[in-house]
Amino acid sequence: MTSASPLRIGVLGAAAIARNFIAGVAPSKTVKVVAVASRERAKAEAFAKETGLAQAFGSYDAMLADPAIDAVYNPLPNTLHAHWSIRAAEAGKHVLCEKPLATTEADAIAMFAAARKHKIHLVEAYPYRAQPQTRKLAELVAANAIGKIQLIRSSFGVQFTDPTNIRLKPDVGGGALFDAGSYAVSLVRLVAGRRPVRASAVAQWTATGVDNTVAATLEFDGGMMAQISCSFATGYHRHALISGDTGTIETTYLNHPPLGGPPVVRIKRGIMVGDPVETIEVAGTNGFLAEAESFRDLVLHGPSHWTGATPEESVDIAATLEAILASARSGKTVAVTPAP
Ligand SMILES: NC(=O)c1ccc[n+]([C@@H]2O[C@H](COP(=O)([O-])OP(=O)(O)OC[C@H]3O[C@@H](n4cnc5c(N)ncnc54)[C@H](OP(=O)(O)O)[C@@H]3O)[C@@H](O)[C@H]2O)c1
């Protein structure tokens, strides 16, 4: 691949989210989604026809063997992210892997080891990270705009009730925590800049045996705390409150711009109830498009061009999710493994 040619992406699995990804990336001049692979050839062909892709493969391995594919988008069920991202790395493909990158920290570490060994780039897909809204948040935190961060609250809830949905299946890594919760935890990791040292969580469980609602408290060295919540049983909500010792920031950390107005970040530069809240309007763009173009810049120009989670962040997110789930299952506070 050269700077004159677009990054050619193949999709692993005819996933529902891949349709949104393909539609979002379609206007790009620098990234082209060119193929889909399915476990069933007929499914791949129907998907390619519906989404306008040039090529359909009847197995994941067949697509990975094609030298015309530069990179893969991996939207497989969560427990398959590690196996197929590693297989893609072995085939020399760069990987944009759906969140959560992995269901265990050990898997995340193994995935990045494979990426290093085979000299490809592997990153975790969080479209909100490519949005100006999130970059403004990171810029404000880095500039100490609300002082020393003391408390982060991050929530994401949606509703899923169909038991055939992969999100409600324990054997493929279902559950609200790995789904919406990975977003909430990733936002905390972005703002905190490090992994927590302890997690204490409670959960309610579905009849299918996955976590339906989770609330967790995370303790960091230095005294900072965070609380995350996620759910498959609520109306849609997604927001975060970041509280420092001289002010507060609120954000909706959206993947895509909201309907009916620009995305905003709200900041109160003061500690009193009457201090004014400043609303900062930012640009918005399709998150899949921005993410995919940043991925292409990463492949072409290196990690400083990637707007998303770094490998270190993704390993920390995996370790944190693992500790939260262990705490919710055991009813005990769980120590998060120290960063490798
Ligand atoms: N970033 C976001 O905004 C966002 C949004 C939604 C989902 N996601 C992530 O994207 C991934 C896929 O979600 P989705 O809702 O698109 O899932 P989905 O529609 O169920 O698609 C998953 C695909 O994986 C393949 N697959 C391989 N083994 C499977 C198995 N044992 N059971 C089920 N499917 C299997 C299937 O493709 P073939 O049959 O064609 O092989 C299937 O179409 C998840 O990791 C999820 O967390 C991210």
Ligand as a Chemical Component Dictionary entry (heavy atoms), coordinates in Angstrom:
data_LIG
# 
_chem_comp.id                   LIG 
_chem_comp.type                 NON-POLYMER 
_chem_comp.pdbx_formal_charge   0 
_chem_comp.three_letter_code    LIG 
# 
loop_
_chem_comp_atom.comp_id 
_chem_comp_atom.atom_id 
_chem_comp_atom.alt_atom_id 
_chem_comp_atom.type_symbol 
_chem_comp_atom.charge 
_chem_comp_atom.model_Cartn_x 
_chem_comp_atom.model_Cartn_y 
_chem_comp_atom.model_Cartn_z 
_chem_comp_atom.pdbx_ordinal 
LIG N1  N1  N 0  -18.622 0.037   17.807 1  
LIG C1  C1  C 0  -19.953 -0.080  17.799 2  
LIG O1  O1  O 0  -20.676 0.897   17.780 3  
LIG C2  C2  C 0  -20.554 -1.446  17.809 4  
LIG C3  C3  C 0  -21.913 -1.566  17.615 5  
LIG C4  C4  C 0  -22.456 -2.827  17.547 6  
LIG C5  C5  C 0  -21.643 -3.935  17.703 7  
LIG N2  N2  N 1  -20.321 -3.809  17.945 8  
LIG C6  C6  C 0  -19.458 -4.986  18.125 9  
LIG O2  O2  O 0  -19.428 -5.682  16.897 10 
LIG C7  C7  C 0  -19.434 -7.088  17.111 11 
LIG C8  C8  C 0  -20.594 -7.713  16.341 12 
LIG O3  O3  O 0  -21.827 -7.208  16.761 13 
LIG P1  P1  P 0  -23.136 -7.395  15.839 14 
LIG O4  O4  O 0  -24.288 -6.913  16.580 15 
LIG O5  O5  O -1 -22.876 -6.834  14.503 16 
LIG O6  O6  O 0  -23.190 -9.009  15.776 17 
LIG P2  P2  P 0  -23.900 -9.982  14.714 18 
LIG O7  O7  O 0  -24.814 -9.245  13.812 19 
LIG O8  O8  O 0  -24.445 -11.129 15.487 20 
LIG O9  O9  O 0  -22.668 -10.461 13.803 21 
LIG C9  C9  C 0  -21.644 -11.273 14.241 22 
LIG C10 C10 C 0  -21.152 -12.070 13.043 23 
LIG O10 O10 O 0  -20.140 -12.967 13.498 24 
LIG C11 C11 C 0  -20.151 -14.155 12.713 25 
LIG N3  N3  N 0  -20.048 -15.306 13.632 26 
LIG C12 C12 C 0  -19.012 -16.186 13.672 27 
LIG N4  N4  N 0  -19.186 -17.097 14.619 28 
LIG C13 C13 C 0  -20.373 -16.821 15.203 29 
LIG C14 C14 C 0  -21.096 -17.445 16.257 30 
LIG N5  N5  N 0  -20.631 -18.517 16.902 31 
LIG N6  N6  N 0  -22.265 -16.900 16.604 32 
LIG C15 C15 C 0  -22.731 -15.802 15.984 33 
LIG N7  N7  N 0  -22.095 -15.175 14.981 34 
LIG C16 C16 C 0  -20.917 -15.689 14.589 35 
LIG C17 C17 C 0  -21.424 -14.162 11.893 36 
LIG O11 O11 O 0  -21.025 -13.928 10.565 37 
LIG P3  P3  P 0  -21.039 -15.082 9.430  38 
LIG O12 O12 O 0  -22.203 -15.979 9.763  39 
LIG O13 O13 O 0  -21.234 -14.308 8.204  40 
LIG O14 O14 O 0  -19.725 -15.796 9.473  41 
LIG C18 C18 C 0  -22.218 -12.980 12.401 42 
LIG O15 O15 O 0  -22.890 -12.296 11.391 43 
LIG C19 C19 C 0  -19.455 -7.287  18.618 44 
LIG O16 O16 O 0  -18.133 -7.456  19.092 45 
LIG C20 C20 C 0  -20.000 -5.974  19.149 46 
LIG O17 O17 O 0  -19.508 -5.659  20.456 47 
LIG C21 C21 C 0  -19.772 -2.566  17.982 48 
# 
loop_
_chem_comp_bond.comp_id 
_chem_comp_bond.atom_id_1 
_chem_comp_bond.atom_id_2 
_chem_comp_bond.value_order 
_chem_comp_bond.pdbx_ordinal 
LIG N1  C1  SING 1  
LIG C1  O1  DOUB 2  
LIG C1  C2  SING 3  
LIG C2  C3  SING 4  
LIG C2  C21 DOUB 5  
LIG C3  C4  DOUB 6  
LIG C4  C5  SING 7  
LIG C5  N2  DOUB 8  
LIG N2  C6  SING 9  
LIG N2  C21 SING 10 
LIG C6  O2  SING 11 
LIG C6  C20 SING 12 
LIG O2  C7  SING 13 
LIG C7  C8  SING 14 
LIG C7  C19 SING 15 
LIG C8  O3  SING 16 
LIG O3  P1  SING 17 
LIG P1  O4  DOUB 18 
LIG P1  O5  SING 19 
LIG P1  O6  SING 20 
LIG O6  P2  SING 21 
LIG P2  O7  DOUB 22 
LIG P2  O8  SING 23 
LIG P2  O9  SING 24 
LIG O9  C9  SING 25 
LIG C9  C10 SING 26 
LIG C10 O10 SING 27 
LIG C10 C18 SING 28 
LIG O10 C11 SING 29 
LIG C11 N3  SING 30 
LIG C11 C17 SING 31 
LIG N3  C12 SING 32 
LIG N3  C16 SING 33 
LIG C12 N4  DOUB 34 
LIG N4  C13 SING 35 
LIG C13 C14 SING 36 
LIG C13 C16 DOUB 37 
LIG C14 N5  SING 38 
LIG C14 N6  DOUB 39 
LIG N6  C15 SING 40 
LIG C15 N7  DOUB 41 
LIG N7  C16 SING 42 
LIG C17 O11 SING 43 
LIG C17 C18 SING 44 
LIG O11 P3  SING 45 
LIG P3  O12 DOUB 46 
LIG P3  O13 SING 47 
LIG P3  O14 SING 48 
LIG C18 O15 SING 49 
LIG C19 O16 SING 50 
LIG C19 C20 SING 51 
LIG C20 O17 SING 52 
# 
